[in-house]
Amino acid sequence: MIWQDFADIDILRVDDTYYYSASTMHYSPGAPVLRSYDLVNWEFAGHSVPKLDFGQKYDMSGGRAYVDGIWASFLGYRKSNKTFYWGGCVDFSKTYIYTAPSAEGPWTRHTTLNSCYYDAGLLVDDNDTMYVAYGNTNISVAQLSADGKTQVRSQQVFTTPSSVGTLEGARFYKRNGSYYIFLTRPANGQYILKASSPFGPYTMQQVLLNLPGPISGGGVPHQGGLVQTQNGDWYYMGFQDAYPGGRVPVLAPVTWNSSGWPVIQLVNNAWGGSYPYPNVPRPPRQVKPMIGTDTFAGTTLGPQYEWNHNPDNSKWSVNDGLRLQTATVTNDLYSARNTLTHRIQGPRSTATIELDYSTMRDGDRSGLAMLRDQSAWIGVRRDNGATRVAVVNNLTMDSNWNTTSTGTEVAGAGISGGRIWLRINADISPGSGRQARFSYSTDGVNFTSLGPAFTLNNAWQFFMGYRFAMFNYATSSLGGAVTVRKFDLAKS
């Protein structure tokens, strides 16, 4: 549906509009909300978690929070008070619930529960009672108080058979008087539980296992959720592991058999590469494309961007350009604050930034990165009054996300004039050996290749896929700044 990294999907419809929430781990703001009118074309609406306000490590103070933060969480809507609810467990300790009058926000932290609703799904029942299904292998259901602020009751309702293994990623539904908990077996199966009461007893059915998906070379579609259209049709939106690009959403129609179990509509015994356009009203307007050119007009960032950890808001601004003052003295991009990321469009795309580097100071580093646990960048280095464009690769982390290498310059050239265009062409189609290539221009028209291609890491353990990232940090002292005049993302 969207060839970008949007994992752990929760999807719902409110009247004629569809909303979709996803995981973001350590990126801030967290839990993006996407909007669609037809389940096919999607745009950004906002974020449910405006700031990762869960401890100092999310500010890169006294530690870092890589791969912590926003994991599989729920997005729901309660008609009785016209309120959206987002909830998720952070750091395996507390569950945070945010509310908003609209999906666009403003979102505020509504309550904190001292229970971990791991991989949670929300159900607002017909009588307006709110239930949360959650857990790993042992699946529980909690009933919330009438105001959604506290837990009234929690009970384990299902133990996964050893023959299945692990089930998680709960989504909670009610259909024709039956309660359903939709669960994933990572990362190759989907199961569903059914009961006549929210607290069970539940019986289990397999929905899919080792099913080929529509993205060639990708994994098995799984996790995600179910949604019913205005006309009564049902769809399942899951994701495929598609590293190095991340986890990419896919959609298939669903029917229900005479016993009340969902059945995915297959094409040649696989998840279809295409299906008929949904029988829904045509969109009232064209949604904003997920790619294109941004000149940072106005005074706010668009919701398509997320910072690497919480930013230092005193060190950046938007005013017809993105101004990034150095916020950290470090030689490690992974420890630099105010690195601004954008998802990569798959399977292949090109990002270009126009960078005004005229106010950099000695020791500063600024540019455009391919950011993940193995990274590389093209950017400007200023030292001893001179500037050069350089490609740096071999930025690496270990399995605990500690930096193991701050990178090696593999190519460079002297530059002057204060303005440069930096470009990365990235192939993030699933598989090993995918590459990113770097180039630069001094006039915005003629680009010169620089350095060797960078081979991307396609292991899944970092969870998030590669992102394009704009950065500016100091290695000597603060005080320098750059302005990104333009960010352009185009298919290639």
Buried (B, 14 or more C-beta within 10 A) or exposed (E): BBBBBBBBBBBBBBEEBBBBBBBBBBBBBBBBBBBBBBBBBBBBBBBBBBBBBBBEBBBBEEEBBBBBBBBBBBBBBBEEEEBBBBBBBBBEEBBBBBBBEBBBBEBEBBBEBEBBBBBBBBBBEEEEBBBBBBBBBEBBBBBBEEEBEEBEEBEEBBEBEEEBEEBBBBBBBBBEEEBBBBBBBBBBBBBBBBBEEBBBEBEBBEBBEEBBBBBEBBBBBBBBBBBBBEEEBBBBBBBBBBBBBBBBBBBBBBEEEEEEBBBBBBEEEEBBEEBEEBEBEEBEEEBBEBBEEBBBEEEEBBBBBBBBBBBBEEBBBBEEBBBBBBBBBBBBBBBBBBBBBBBBBBBBBBBBBBBBBEBBBBBBBBBBBBBBBBBBBBBBBBEEEEBBBBBBBBBBBEEEBEBBBBBEEBBBEEBEEBBBBBBBBBBBBBBEEBBBBBBBBBEEEEBEBBBBBBBBBBEBEBBBBBBBBBBBBBBBEBBBBBBBBBBBBEEE
